[in-house]
């Protein structure tokens, strides 16, 4: 009993010492942290006003925006003038997405290429096990992919927007034809269509009306819309309007014919897509579905044959 009491007493003394040391350490650490915080506050207050104003700005304005601006300048120096004009046309085709301009696209291209460097460093231990050439090939592919990734995103945005306008054009022309035949002027009918519909085509109609309000001619405004959108159906519609204006053809007849033609083209495109389905499903059928069926159907018979023979 005496030994047990002695052991319990020693354990209690040890625990008390540990708790005391931990308490002292926590208090000392808190004092040090408070002291560092007070020192940081005092240093911030003693700093010049220009530095304090700089530190009060958001992180995006202090770090991200200068980085993007510098990358955009570097991208301009590395990109030919023709490519800059091509990017500007793609932005017009994409509908001028928010916070996107030529400088920002060029900056994203440079940052995408630079982002391939740390990715290559992370993959290098695995790639070096296969040799130096795979690592070099991966680095080149990563840099090229990072550099052209913004172009692919911009192209996809423009393609989706053009496809949506192509689908919305027949309905918009129907509504435009009804409005003109009901007695509205062409400009008023187009304004009515732009207000009653949504999507990129309505945005383009609004832009055409705004350009006409600032003094641009109707034909010039429509030609500019055709150049921006780069959609064949819109080009056909604009060409018909130009010819009607040149030869004095009633606009209602032109709109009726164009609406009928666009509906026919939409049905033909739907039939074309339906005809492509058997060809598109052929590869998944051969490489994914049929092997699974073979395993399910022939697998048990193969196992029985193997057991019977061996």
Buried (B, 14 or more C-beta within 10 A) or exposed (E): EEEEEEEEEEEEEEEEEEEEEEEEEEEEEEEEEEEEEEEEEEEEEEEEEEEEEEEEEEEEEEEEEEBBEEBBBBBBEEBEEEBBEBBBEBBBBBBEBEEBBBBBBBBBBBBBBBBBEEBBEEBEEEBEEEEEEBBEEBBEEBBEBBBBBBBEBBBEBBEEBBEBBBBBBBBBBBBBBBBBEEEBEBEEBBBBBBEEBEEBBBBBBBBBBEBBEEEBEBEEBBBBBBBBBBBEBBBBBBBBBBEBBEEEBEBBEBBBBBBBBBBEBBEEBEEEEEEEEEEEEEEEEEEEEEEEEEEEEEEEEEEEEEEEEE
